[in-house]
Amino acid sequence: MTPKSDAILASITNKSLMELAADEGMKVEMRPIKIDEVMDGNFVEMAACGTAVVVTPVNKVMYKDTVATIGDKNVSVGPTLKKLYSRVRSLQQGEEEDKFGWLTEVVY
């Protein structure tokens, strides 16, 4: 699930992660996410994503005076995020076949 919000810039990295998740057979959803969903402990894994970092795990969210722990506090990166990160990097490095047509060969 990825948040849908006018406050979040469109992201090629996020789009790529959603395509990879769908390719892995995961249900992919983009919709507004209410803070109550986050604070109620409904999320097992959470991440921020961007061009430079690809995906960064989020283990805690603070809202007002409340802190929500995301997932297992003893695990820094969950299995889903680890898998998606690994696939993005494998594609970027040419180690995995680019069946999405994301890469362009540059000859110099």
N, C-alpha and C positions, 0 to 999 in steps of 0.2 A: 504494500500500500504506500502510496506517495501522496503528500498533501497537495490539494489544489487550492491555490491562493494567488490573488493579484500581487501579494507582497513578495512572492518567490519568483525569481527570474527563471525563464525557460532554460533548461540545461540539457546539453547533449549527453553529459555523463548520466544524468538521471534517466533520460530516454534510453540510453544504452543499457543501463542496469535493468530497466523495466523489460526491455526486449530479451535480455539474457534470462531474467526470471521466468518470463513466459516460455522461453525455449526449454527451461528446466521443468516445465509443467506446473509452475506455481500460478496461483490466481493473482493477477495483477489488477490493481484498482487505483485510480486517481480520483480523490474526492476530498472535500473539506474534512479536516479532522478536528474534533472539538477537544479542548484541553482536558475535559472530564474523562475522555477515553484514555488519554495518556496517564493522567493522575490515578485512575482506577486500577492501574496495573494490567491493562488489556494487551500490552505489547511485550513480546518475548525478546525481540531484537529491534534496535533502532539505530539509524545512522544519519549522518550529514554527508552529502556528496558534493563534489565539485571537480573541476578540471585538474587542479594541481594535486589533490589528495585522493581522487577517485571515490573512496568511501571511508569515513571515519566513524567508528562505533560511538554511540551515545549511551552511557550507562546510568546517567542520572538526569532528571529534569526537575528544575525548581520552578514552582509557580506560587507567587505570594509567599506564604510561610511554610509551604509544604514541599517536601522532596520526594519524588517517585524514583525508585530504583527500577531500571529496565533489565529484565532477564536475570541471570545468575550473577550475583555480585563477585563470584570467584572466577568468572570467565570474561576476558576483555573483548573477545570477538566470538560471536556465535557462529554456528555452522553455516547458516544461510549467507551471512555477510562474507564469511571466509570463502565460500564457493563462488559467489558473484565476483568478488575482488580477484580471485584467482583466474576466473575466466576472462575478465576484462584485461588483465595483465598478459595472459597468454595470447590473446588476440593482438594486443599492442606489440608484443614481441615477435609475432609471426609464428608462435609455437602451436597455435590452434588454427584450423582452417577457418577463413573468414566467409562463412556462409551468409552473412548479413550484407556484404558489399561495403563495409565501412572503410577498408584500407585502399590506398592508392599507391602503386609502386612509383617511386621516384628514381629516375636514372640520371646519373651525373657523370 
